[in-house]
Amino acid sequence: MVTAYVLISCDLGFDAEIIDEIKQLEDVKEVHWVFGAYDILVKLESANVENLKDIITWKIRKLNRVRSTLTLMVTEG
């Protein structure tokens, strides 16, 4: 199992709408509204890295009103 955390910056006032859309995506385990440089924190878990890359690149980053993302891949250690 591969885990990644995605920090999302979005347009002002669209946090709740984006959170609702992200909750519907495959492999999303947690979604949190946060304060600071980013607006949303997403935890993803999948069987492989390629699947996570596809979700982040083609689903999360393509959502309307998402301005930027920062992905943190978890390593075993």
C-alpha positions as CSV (number, residue, x, y, z in Angstrom):
1,M,0.0,0.0,0.0
2,V,1.3,3.4,-1.0
3,T,0.3,6.6,0.9
4,A,0.4,10.2,-0.1
5,Y,-0.7,13.5,1.4
6,V,-1.8,16.3,-0.9
7,L,-1.9,19.9,0.2
8,I,-4.2,22.0,-1.9
9,S,-4.5,25.7,-2.4
10,C,-7.8,26.8,-3.9
11,D,-9.7,30.0,-4.8
12,L,-11.2,31.8,-1.8
13,G,-14.6,30.5,-0.8
14,F,-14.5,27.3,-2.7
15,D,-13.0,25.0,0.0
16,A,-16.3,23.2,0.8
17,E,-17.2,22.6,-2.8
18,I,-13.7,21.1,-3.6
19,I,-13.8,19.0,-0.4
20,D,-17.1,17.5,-1.5
21,E,-15.7,16.6,-4.9
22,I,-12.6,15.1,-3.5
23,K,-14.5,12.9,-1.1
24,Q,-16.0,11.2,-4.1
25,L,-12.7,10.2,-5.6
26,E,-11.3,6.7,-5.4
27,D,-8.6,6.0,-2.9
28,V,-9.3,9.1,-0.8
29,K,-9.1,8.1,2.9
30,E,-9.3,11.5,4.6
31,V,-10.0,15.1,3.7
32,H,-9.4,18.0,6.1
33,W,-10.0,21.8,5.9
34,V,-6.8,23.5,7.2
35,F,-5.5,27.0,7.9
36,G,-2.2,28.3,6.7
37,A,-0.5,28.4,3.3
38,Y,-2.8,25.6,2.1
39,D,-6.6,25.2,2.4
40,I,-7.2,21.4,2.2
41,L,-5.2,18.3,3.2
42,V,-6.0,15.0,1.5
43,K,-4.8,11.5,2.5
44,L,-4.6,9.0,-0.3
45,E,-3.9,5.3,-0.2
46,S,-3.5,3.0,-3.2
47,A,-2.0,-0.2,-4.3
48,N,0.7,1.5,-6.4
49,V,2.4,4.8,-7.1
50,E,1.1,5.1,-10.7
51,N,-2.5,5.1,-9.5
52,L,-1.8,7.8,-7.0
53,K,-0.1,9.9,-9.7
54,D,-3.1,9.5,-11.9
55,I,-5.5,10.6,-9.2
56,I,-3.5,13.6,-8.3
57,T,-2.6,14.7,-11.8
58,W,-5.9,14.0,-13.7
59,K,-8.5,14.3,-11.0
60,I,-7.4,16.5,-8.1
61,R,-5.3,19.0,-10.0
62,K,-8.0,19.3,-12.8
63,L,-10.8,20.3,-10.4
64,N,-12.1,23.8,-11.0
65,R,-10.8,26.4,-8.5
66,V,-7.8,24.4,-7.5
67,R,-4.8,26.7,-7.8
68,S,-1.9,24.5,-6.7
69,T,-1.0,21.3,-5.0
70,L,2.0,19.9,-3.0
71,T,2.3,16.1,-2.8
72,L,4.1,14.3,0.0
73,M,4.7,10.6,-0.7
74,V,5.1,8.5,2.4
75,T,8.1,6.2,2.5
76,E,8.6,3.1,4.7
77,G,11.3,3.6,7.3
